[in-house]
Amino acid sequence: MLNSQGVFLGRARIVRIRGRVVSGVSGRLMRGANIRLRQPSPAAGVLIDVPVSVRVLRNGDFEILNVTPGYYTLAVTSMENG
């Protein structure tokens, strides 16, 4: 299962992104999800991974620190049972 959400970060020097990963199908927390921060490539018009550390807690909450302002996509992959 792959879901993406577009995000714009405003006029701050460095920001923190926090959230919770839930299933778009069942509404349940997605434990063990893989979260990537992606940004449009100026040359090719494709999304590239941003080298940041994503901290995912057991309850499905996540946190990404030290992100500079700009347009990003959060890409989440996970295997959902049931």
Backbone hydrogen bonds, N-H to C=O, Kabsch-Sander energy under -0.5 kcal/mol:
donor,donor_aa,acceptor,acceptor_aa,energy
3,N,76,V,-1.9
5,Q,74,L,-1.6
7,V,72,Y,-3.0
9,L,70,G,-2.3
10,G,8,F,-0.5
12,A,10,G,-1.9
15,V,67,V,-3.0
17,I,64,I,-2.6
18,R,16,R,-0.5
19,G,62,F,-1.8
21,V,60,G,-2.4
22,V,20,R,-0.7
23,S,28,R,-3.2
27,G,23,S,-1.0
30,M,21,V,-2.6
31,R,29,L,-0.9
33,A,30,M,-1.1
34,N,77,T,-3.1
35,I,33,A,-0.6
36,R,75,A,-2.8
38,R,36,R,-0.5
38,R,73,T,-3.0
39,Q,48,I,-2.5
41,S,46,V,-3.4
45,G,41,S,-1.7
48,I,39,Q,-2.7
50,V,37,L,-3.2
52,V,50,V,-1.8
54,V,52,V,-0.5
55,R,53,S,-0.6
55,R,63,E,-2.9
56,V,54,V,-0.6
57,L,55,R,-0.5
57,L,61,D,-3.0
60,G,57,L,-1.8
62,F,19,G,-2.7
63,E,55,R,-2.0
64,I,17,I,-2.7
65,L,53,S,-0.7
67,V,15,V,-2.4
70,G,9,L,-0.7
72,Y,7,V,-2.9
73,T,38,R,-2.6
74,L,5,Q,-2.4
75,A,36,R,-3.0
75,A,73,T,-0.7
76,V,3,N,-2.6
76,V,74,L,-0.5
77,T,34,N,-2.4
78,S,1,M,-1.3
80,E,78,S,-0.5
